[in-house]
Amino acid sequence: MELLGSLAGAGYLVVFWLAGTALARRVFAGEGAALWLLLGAGFGLGLLAALPALAALALGFSRAAALAALALAMLAGLWAAGRLPRFGAGRAEAGGPAAGAGRAESRGLGGRTAGHGGPALAASVLPVLAFSLWLLHTHTLHLANGAYWCGQSTYGDLPMHLAFIKGIAAQGVFPPGYPLLAGQSLFGYPFLCETVSSVLLVLGAPLKSACLLPQALALTAVYGMFWLLARRVLGGAGKASCAFWLFFAGGGFGFAYFLEGLGQDKSNFTRIFTAFYETPTNYVEKNIRWVNPIADMLIPQRATLFGWALLLCCLYLLWRFALEGEARLWLPLALLAGCLPLTHTHSLLSLVLISAVLLLRAALHAKGQGGPRALLPWLWYAALAGALCLPQLCLVIFRQTGEGANFLRWHWNWANEGDNYFWFYIKNIGLVYLLLIPGFWHAGKKLRWLYGGGLAILALAECVVFQPNNYDNNKLLFVWHMVGCLLAANLLCDGAALLLRQAKSVWQGRAAAALLLAAALFLGTFGGVLTLGREAVGRYQQFSAEDIALAGFVEQNACPNALFLTGSQHINPVASLAGRPILCGSSSYLYFHGMHYNAQGEAARQLYEAPSEELLARWGIGYVLVGSYERSEFAVDEAFYAARYPVWYQDAEHTVYAVSPG
């Protein structure tokens, strides 16, 4: 049955990918399968986020809603693949070439602009994609010896994501309730990054498959569209590949801390692969906070993963719309942007800031390109994107920001704790940061404008915090860093091309160019590669065999909305594996989602240490779990429950009392 469920989930996802690919082909007819498939992955994810959610507003989060969304996706794909006239066909507006004929400004190593550089694209994307998929497999509910295991990066966040995914599917309420805190009406998290997996659960896919299948498509979109964006902006496959590796394998100079004393004692270096979060890209003791994007953002953080999958597609469209004059692209750009608010709000804000800077450029150039009429596509883009985004922002995001705790605060200098401002970023980001100023000076005007959007992100993220955790502003800063990697790659490859041209012989030129690029890539990626190596070997047990058995019993026998009293541990099988709501979850989640949880936390303490029937009824507790976590957190008065309520479930690790099964 699990195999059939996985196949059904995969088939469902493929339909959305095919629909997205048909839409991409309709927008960019004649540009090649690589662009259609990769941009189609982003379009398909946008459909997967939006259509089941829209259907669930009318039908609840149910199989009927999932099938209705499937029908809508098929209709969209059939329309896109049909013979109806294509929207916006014809030549581009003044100020740029027609669709598919854009020309990058600079040429250097690998500087041809025709095509999409298939071999170089595959050589960059496929190894990283394969490695990332293997990490996802070993880091997400990896079954071994009867228990579920995970990696270092997913040990903390994965149980939260599982609780959201499973809870949305099990409870069927949409918009969903927050399952880790009883009585909480605000979700406090961009939940469309979870519904893309919940919908597969509804169709019968097992939890692991439901998690991994959309993540695999999202990783394909992130890696592929970053490369295609870099190829389009920089004008060469070699430059695109250089930018790709600098970003995804990137790391700063933190590796130097682990090379100290290497000649006498290797333990300082080898602890990279054994200690918990002591890596060259995440070593808080030495103020190293700039993480590797694969290990610490794409693998463990679903909102960032799905947000970047949509954002990079948007940035590709925005580049061609704003800087290559393809005005017709305002429509797909606005539609895709409308999927961002409840998928990853930070990505939406990044897109808004970059768009604002490029709108300023368009306004400055409008006089020579037809006057105010040249800005009409920008007006349509802003109007449609605003119409799609504002209801989501006002009904969910702004409510949470206004009613939650510690949102929107002034804070200078991101996560730096004690270092000089510039030295902090030099040692954290490394080579790319050192190349930003010369790279900006060397870049063409269009790339400078794009980087201006990145600078707007940097300026805002360094001054204003948008969530309770200051550190989470890195979700904005990494978008600035993406564009910075384009600057660095452009400069490095043009420098290598210059060495090649000025050398006395071809072999000398090739050797000098290769040495320059090899040294730069080594300095720019060594710390990141070590971190990824640590991630590859890390193994931690997350859910025991007893946890899995308990969750299975709960899922089969408890009402989907039954409220459980449990400890506040983040590894909670009732919430994460069975999808049942709990009274009060881990403060590690609740605090950083801006939740007010003191009342529920105090109620949980009283219900374990000084319980009463009146308090149980007031909170509507259906079941009480007593296990090793609960006994270590509270002085549990288990005699109270044993004397009044039947044992509903028991094993060597857990006892569950049925208070009000419902």
Secondary structure, 3 states (H helix, E strand, C coil): CHHHHHHHHHHHHHHHHHHHHHHHHHHCCCCCHHHHHHHHHHHHHHHHHHHHHHHHHHHCCCHHHHHHHHHHHHHHHHHHHCCCCCCCCCCCCCCCCCCCCCCCCCCCCCCCCCCCCHHHHHHHHHHHHHHHHHHHHHHCCEEECCEEEECCCHHHHHHHHHHHHHHHHHHCCCCCCCCCECCCCCCCCCCHHHHHHHHHHHCCCCHHHHHHHHHHHHHHHHHHHHHHHHHHHHCCHHHHHHHHHHHHCCCCCCCHHHHCCCCCCCHHHHHHHCCCCCECCEEHHHCECCCCHHHHHHCCCHHHHHHHHHHHHHHHHHHHHHHCCCHHHHHHHHHHHCCCCCCCHHHHHHHHHHHHHHHHHHHHHHHHHCHHHHHHHHHHHHHHHHHHHHHHHHHHHHHHHHHCCCCCEECCCCCCCCCCHHHHHHHHHCHHHHCHHHHHHHCCHHHHHHHHHHHHHHHHHCCEECCCCHHHHHHHHHHHHHHHHHHHHHHHHHHHHHHHHHCCCHHHHHHHHHHHHHHHHHHHHHHHHHHHHHHHHCCEEEECHHHHHHHHHHHHHCCCCCCEECCCCCCCHHHHCCCCCECECCHHHHCCCCCCCHHHHHHHHHHHHCCCHHHHHHHCCCEEEECHHHHHHCCCCHHHHHHHCCEEEECCCCEEEECCCC
